[in-house]
């Protein structure tokens, strides 16, 4: 799926094994009573960068790590959650396996809109 707005996928999960796929509008309107919000972004896309910086309400240091050009594997605990940075083998078509891909995760138990 080609997407230039940075949103790869987002779901509101019901806690019972199901969920509903949502878009930017539903992300912006989300409240904790709707269920767990899971958002998968392409951090290189300007709209994803804008959302992380201006709308996500994440601390600046968390946004900095999520948007960094380079990352190193780590787990950092914050008062509100965990910041996780992982690396894996690049299995994308035409890629060299030694060119690692980065996965950055912000996990928070009591996310507020």
C-alpha positions in Angstrom: 0.0 0.0 0.0 1.5 3.3 -1.1 0.8 6.1 1.4 2.3 9.5 1.6 0.5 10.8 4.8 2.6 8.6 7.1 -0.2 6.5 8.5 0.6 2.9 7.7 -2.2 1.5 9.9 -4.2 2.4 13.0 -6.7 0.4 15.1 -8.9 0.9 18.1 -8.6 -2.4 19.9 -11.5 -3.7 22.0 -9.4 -5.8 24.5 -11.2 -9.0 23.5 -9.1 -9.9 20.4 -10.9 -7.6 18.0 -10.6 -4.0 16.7 -11.6 -1.5 14.1 -9.2 0.0 11.5 -9.3 3.8 11.8 -7.8 6.8 10.0 -6.4 10.2 11.0 -9.9 11.5 11.8 -10.6 8.8 14.3 -7.1 9.1 15.8 -7.8 12.7 16.5 -11.2 12.0 18.0 -10.1 9.0 20.0 -10.7 8.8 23.8 -9.6 6.0 26.2 -13.2 4.9 26.6 -13.2 3.8 22.9 -10.5 1.2 23.5 -6.8 0.9 23.1 -5.4 3.0 20.3 -2.6 1.5 18.2 -0.9 3.7 15.6 1.7 2.5 13.1 3.5 5.4 11.3 6.2 5.9 8.7 8.3 8.3 10.7 9.8 9.8 7.5 6.5 11.2 6.3 5.9 14.9 7.0 2.3 14.3 8.3 3.5 11.6 10.7 6.3 13.9 11.9 3.8 16.8 12.4 1.4 14.5 14.3 4.1 13.3 16.6 5.4 16.8 17.3 2.2 18.8 17.4 -0.8 16.5 18.2 0.4 13.3 20.0 1.1 15.0 23.3 4.2 13.0 23.7 7.1 14.5 25.6 9.7 16.1 23.3 12.4 13.6 24.2 10.0 10.7 23.2 9.2 12.4 19.9 13.0 13.0 19.3 13.7 9.3 19.6 10.7 8.2 17.5 11.8 10.6 14.7 15.6 10.2 14.9 17.4 9.4 11.6 19.5 6.8 13.5 18.5 4.8 16.5 20.2 2.3 18.8 18.5 -0.6 20.4 17.2 0.3 23.9 14.4 0.4 26.3 13.8 3.5 28.4 11.3 3.8 31.1 9.4 7.0 31.6 6.7 7.8 34.2 4.0 7.3 31.7 5.4 4.4 29.6 8.2 2.7 27.8 10.2 3.9 24.8 11.5 0.9 22.9 13.9 0.9 19.9 14.7 -2.3 18.1 16.7 -3.3 15.0 16.0 -6.1 12.6 17.2 -7.7 9.4 15.9 -5.8 6.3 13.8 -8.3 4.4 12.3 -5.7 2.0 12.6 -6.6 -1.7 15.9 -5.5 -3.2 17.4 -4.6 0.2 20.7 -5.8 1.6 20.0 -7.9 4.8 22.8 -6.2 6.6 21.0 -2.8 6.2 19.1 -3.0 9.4 15.6 -1.6 9.8 14.5 0.2 12.9 11.3 -0.3 14.9 10.5 2.4 17.5 7.6 1.9 19.9 6.0 4.1 22.5 3.8 2.1 24.9 1.7 3.8 27.5 -0.8 2.2 29.9 -3.1 5.1 30.4 -2.9 7.1 27.2 -4.9 10.3 27.3 -6.0 12.2 24.2 
